[in-house]
Amino acid sequence: MSTLAYRRDIDGLRAIAVIAVVLFHFGVPGFTGGFVGVDIFFVISGYLITSIIWNQRQAGRFSFVDFWARRARRILPALFVMILAVLAVGWFLLAPKDYEELGRSVRYQVMFVSNILFMRQDGYFDVASDLKPMLHTWSLAVEEQFYIVFPLLLTLLSSRLKHWRLALFGVLLLSFGLSVWAVAHHPEKAFFLLPMRAWELLAGAMLAVAPRSHWRLTTTGAQAVSLFGFGLILLAVFAYDKSTPFPGVAALLPTFGVIALIWANGHRQTLVGGLLASRVLVGLGLISYSWYLWHWPVFVFASYASVEESGPVEVAGLILLTLMLGYLSWRFVETPFRERRLLAGRRQILVAAGFGVLVLGLAGQALRWTDGLPSRLSDEALQYAKGKEWRPELMKCLADDKTPDDKLFCRYGDPAIASSKTLVWGDSHATALIPIFDDGAREHGVSVMLASSPGCLPVAGLEYDQTCARFNRRVEQALKPQSVGDVVLVARWSLYLYGDVKGDLGHALKKPGGRYDRTVAEQQLADGLRARVQQLRAGGHRVWLIKEVPLQPFSPPYRLSRLAMLHRPTADVGMDVAVHLKRQAFISQLFAQIAASDSGVAVVDPAPRLCDSSGLCRVELNGHSLYTDDNHLSEIGAHFVAPVLEPLFKRMQAQAALGNGNVNAAK
């Protein structure tokens, strides 16, 4: 047993952390930086765990097995119950792909590595975060990894080194340095991985092992430090937002805030400490772990099942529901295990934990093996859900640095045509149009080459990383008038204008303070696209600029599948054309100006095929989704908009009929 004295103010601090996280996730106004609640938990965990280990080591009673058994007793029962409930609800609600991904995340979590999974999924084709019921377990995985490694590290350093505290502080600085570096270069790793997060846990650990004879605080000093620490936390909660580079340097505010509060109230009872020790906050702090476990799945499933955006009343009701579930979990799951009323022995809890890991891991893997059990859904819902999938052949056309030169282009149509080929060049939106070019090339007896790379605009200087820059250079090298006639440029152009660009380019387009500079982005896009068009025209190529399809505010396959499962109509689902036109206003103006200044440039707009006279940009056609997600057309959608590219195919057909390789003859 631990001899660590109970501190009500720390439970109150837990309450502040979980309140911040819950209100942030539910979109309550003001709590834009509520995600720092996780960092508060990290520091508290580092302090408490290290205090327990160190006190027991000094008393000669520390056991690694006992420590890990206590951690299993504290964490796993409530976690396993939540996972079982999520799997049960997912059976009735989730589309096959989402249920399969849920199984995958369950398997990773019971192996304590879900943070690695979610870090890897932080990519271009990733499922939206509000469709991942287990996403919040990344922080548990970080703590579980810390609990495995840290006791060994502390024991090794303290038993072998005279100045082991200094060595431990060195590890903290190393982790902090990695975090600062990764925020700038690999933000997904900075956010999810233990090496970049360990310094926050180690900050609490350093406080726990600091010599007690140093830094004695007066009452006035304790009040000041406590108030200062609380202010740092509140500043982070209310001033940070999703655009804040995090963790890195920004995480110093909540980390120092927690350290200041724990330290100051360890010397004297302060006014802030008294607030934190209040009955309400302590009560919320006691159930904070279970509340944290349940709040995110409730949010995800509510978002998944809801067709319209939740209003304030619905949000308040959902928050109360998560609080009630958290209390029930604490009362009937956490408490019996922590008080050893269930599986009291060390061996019992460890065997049960191993059995739970095995069963849940196999259940998760079974969902992967069975592709999310599609037989659960009605035929209509399943048909909509299938719209999420692209054929493997399409995915293979997405190039990267590992793509060899002979595989850089996907080729369609008549392979015997050696000249006057048309090149389609762009990002994944070019890939989405493959069904059009494949069918059109065969039907018209022409040849099409396609080069696409995820997130890469076909414009020099606008590449968000070096992979895109190298891809564009490789395509440029293949552009020869004698082998390529028309060039079709396709991209999600507005991605560049609305703050969604990643990497160094995204940072370069931000004003001081992290806000996206729209004016600079528009000017750079205009200059870059004009330069690309001029380059292509100078090389003898006719240029076709393809505008974006309407970008939906939701994922149509999910929305349509959910509506079908709820037996609700799907024909009137879509976005207002006015919203689309507003988002595309600058792009439309730019394309029109470029085309007006050069008769060798044509603009193609697929939106009129998707937006009807009622002002609705549709997402459904005869029981099929026209989109794979909120911005990519499905194969059905591509075929539906195919008529807008008929002028291109007729021109290509005329060029091929000339048969003399003169790409200018049909201009």
Secondary structure, 3 states (H helix, E strand, C coil): CCCCCCCHHHHHHHHHHHHHHHHHHCCCCCCCCHHHHHHHHHHHHHHHHHHHHHHHHHCCCCCHHHHHHHHHHHHHHHHHHHHHHHHHHHHHHCCHHHHHHHHHHHHHHHCCCHHHHHHHCCCCCCCCHHHCCCCCHHHHHHHHHHHHHHHHHHHHHHHHCCCHHHHHHHHHHHHHHHHHHHHHHCHHHHHHCHHHHHHHHHHHHHHHHCCCCCCCCCHHHHHHHHHHHHHHHHHHHHHCCCCCCCCHHHHHHHHHHHHHHHHHHHHCCCHHHHHHCCHHHHHHHHCHHHHHHHHHHHHHHHHHHCCCCCCHHHHHHHHHHHHHHHHHHHHHHHHHHHCCCCCCCHHHHHHHHHHHHHHHHHHHHHHHHCCCCHHHCCHHHHHHHHCCCCCHHHHCCECCCCCCHHHCCEEEECCCCCCCEEEEEECHHHHHCHHHHHHHHHHHCCEEEEEECCCCCCCCCCCCCHHHHHHHHHHHHHCCCCCEEEEEEECCHHHHCCCCCCHHHHHHCECCCCCECHHHHHHHHHHHHHHHHHHHHHCCCCEEEECCCCCCCCCHHHHHHHHHHCCCCCCCCEEEHHHHHHHCHHHHHHHHHHHHCCCCEEEECCHHHHECCCCEEECEECCEECECCCCCECHHHHHHHHHHHHHHHHHHHHHHHHCCCCCCCCC
